[in-house]
Amino acid sequence: MLYARLLPVLLLLILSCKNNDVEVLHNEIMDIHDEVMPKTSEISYLYLAFRKKVASDATISTDQKMELLKQAEDLEKAEDEMMVWMNDYIPPHIMKSSKNNNQIIDYLQEQKKIISNIKVHTNASLALGKKWKEKLSVNN
């Protein structure tokens, strides 16, 4: 008789923990997004400034032009990765009607890896872009 009363309580606790896991993962993902997203305006500024510098400055070497174009492409790729991820990301509340908690957690864990990789790429591209901006006195 005691087991019959405890079983529903235990099931509720298990489901509650899984729902909490979903919320925690989603919040971690959004924290990473919120950290990286504001950097996209600086990224846009840099890749446009690099392309402008290449097109208008005859004083920089061919090697420097090639490097600026390479950096511009990498910066634009970092920005594109974020935009694609944002477009493709499915918030957990949308999936609740078609997926179980384990499937949602698996999806969120994969999304956390993806957005973490985007963060690493964005930060690395931006750091290198800033070095080139300073080295070649790139202005808008």
C-alpha positions as CSV (number, residue, x, y, z in Angstrom):
1,M,0.0,0.0,0.0
2,L,2.8,2.4,0.8
3,Y,4.5,1.7,-2.5
4,A,1.3,2.5,-4.4
5,R,1.3,5.9,-2.7
6,L,5.0,6.6,-3.3
7,L,5.0,5.6,-7.0
8,P,3.2,8.6,-8.3
9,V,5.3,10.9,-6.2
10,L,8.5,9.3,-7.5
11,L,7.3,9.6,-11.1
12,L,6.5,13.3,-10.5
13,L,10.0,13.8,-9.1
14,I,11.6,12.1,-12.1
15,L,9.6,14.1,-14.6
16,S,10.2,17.3,-12.7
17,C,14.0,16.7,-12.8
18,K,13.9,16.0,-16.6
19,N,11.9,19.2,-17.1
20,N,14.4,21.1,-15.0
21,D,17.2,19.6,-17.1
22,V,15.5,21.0,-20.3
23,E,15.1,24.4,-18.7
24,V,18.7,24.5,-17.5
25,L,20.1,23.4,-20.9
26,H,17.9,25.9,-22.7
27,N,19.1,28.7,-20.4
28,E,22.7,27.8,-20.8
29,I,22.3,27.9,-24.6
30,M,20.6,31.3,-24.4
31,D,23.3,32.6,-22.2
32,I,25.9,31.7,-24.8
33,H,23.8,33.2,-27.5
34,D,23.3,36.4,-25.5
35,E,27.1,36.6,-25.0
36,V,28.0,36.2,-28.7
37,M,25.1,37.9,-30.5
38,P,26.1,41.5,-29.6
39,K,29.5,40.8,-31.3
40,T,27.9,40.5,-34.7
41,S,27.7,44.2,-35.3
42,E,31.4,44.5,-34.7
43,I,32.0,41.6,-37.0
44,S,30.0,43.2,-39.7
45,Y,31.8,46.5,-39.3
46,L,35.2,44.7,-39.6
47,Y,34.5,42.6,-42.7
48,L,33.0,45.6,-44.5
49,A,35.9,47.8,-43.5
50,F,38.4,45.2,-44.6
51,R,36.8,44.9,-48.0
52,K,36.7,48.7,-48.3
53,K,40.4,48.9,-47.4
54,V,41.4,46.3,-50.0
55,A,39.4,48.1,-52.7
56,S,40.5,51.6,-51.9
57,D,44.0,51.5,-50.4
58,A,46.9,51.2,-53.0
59,T,49.5,51.4,-50.3
60,I,49.0,48.0,-48.8
61,S,50.8,45.0,-50.3
62,T,49.2,42.1,-52.2
63,D,49.9,39.8,-49.3
64,Q,48.1,42.2,-46.9
65,K,45.2,42.5,-49.2
66,M,44.9,38.7,-49.4
67,E,45.1,38.4,-45.6
68,L,42.4,41.1,-45.2
69,L,40.1,39.3,-47.6
70,K,40.7,36.0,-45.8
71,Q,39.9,37.7,-42.5
72,A,36.8,39.3,-44.0
73,E,35.6,35.9,-45.2
74,D,36.2,34.3,-41.8
75,L,34.4,37.1,-40.0
76,E,31.5,36.9,-42.4
77,K,31.4,33.1,-41.9
78,A,31.3,33.5,-38.1
79,E,28.3,35.9,-38.5
80,D,26.6,33.6,-40.9
81,E,27.0,30.6,-38.5
82,M,25.2,32.6,-35.8
83,M,22.4,33.7,-38.1
84,V,21.8,30.1,-39.4
85,W,21.9,28.7,-35.9
86,M,19.3,31.2,-34.7
87,N,17.1,30.4,-37.7
88,D,17.3,26.7,-37.1
89,Y,17.1,26.6,-33.3
90,I,13.9,25.1,-32.0
91,P,13.0,26.2,-28.4
92,P,12.1,23.3,-26.2
93,H,8.5,24.4,-25.6
94,I,7.9,24.0,-29.4
95,M,9.1,20.4,-29.3
96,K,7.1,19.3,-26.3
97,S,4.2,18.1,-28.4
98,S,6.2,15.9,-30.7
99,K,9.3,14.8,-28.6
100,N,9.8,13.2,-25.3
101,N,12.1,14.8,-22.6
102,N,15.0,12.6,-23.5
103,Q,14.8,13.6,-27.2
104,I,14.6,17.2,-26.2
105,I,17.6,16.9,-23.9
106,D,19.6,15.2,-26.6
107,Y,18.7,18.0,-29.1
108,L,19.6,20.7,-26.6
109,Q,22.9,19.1,-25.7
110,E,23.8,19.0,-29.5
111,Q,22.7,22.7,-29.8
112,K,24.8,23.6,-26.9
113,K,27.8,22.1,-28.6
114,I,27.0,24.0,-31.8
115,I,26.5,27.4,-30.2
116,S,29.7,26.8,-28.1
117,N,31.6,26.2,-31.3
118,I,30.1,29.3,-32.8
119,K,31.3,31.3,-29.8
120,V,34.8,30.0,-30.1
121,H,34.9,30.8,-33.9
122,T,33.4,34.2,-33.3
123,N,35.8,35.1,-30.6
124,A,38.8,33.9,-32.5
125,S,37.8,35.6,-35.7
126,L,37.1,38.9,-33.9
127,A,40.4,38.8,-32.0
128,L,42.4,38.2,-35.2
129,G,40.3,40.8,-37.0
130,K,41.0,43.4,-34.4
131,K,44.8,42.7,-34.7
132,W,44.6,43.3,-38.5
133,K,42.5,46.4,-38.0
134,E,45.1,47.9,-35.7
135,K,48.1,46.6,-37.8
136,L,46.8,48.2,-41.0
137,S,45.0,51.2,-39.4
138,V,41.7,50.0,-40.9
139,N,38.9,52.6,-40.5
140,N,35.4,52.6,-41.8
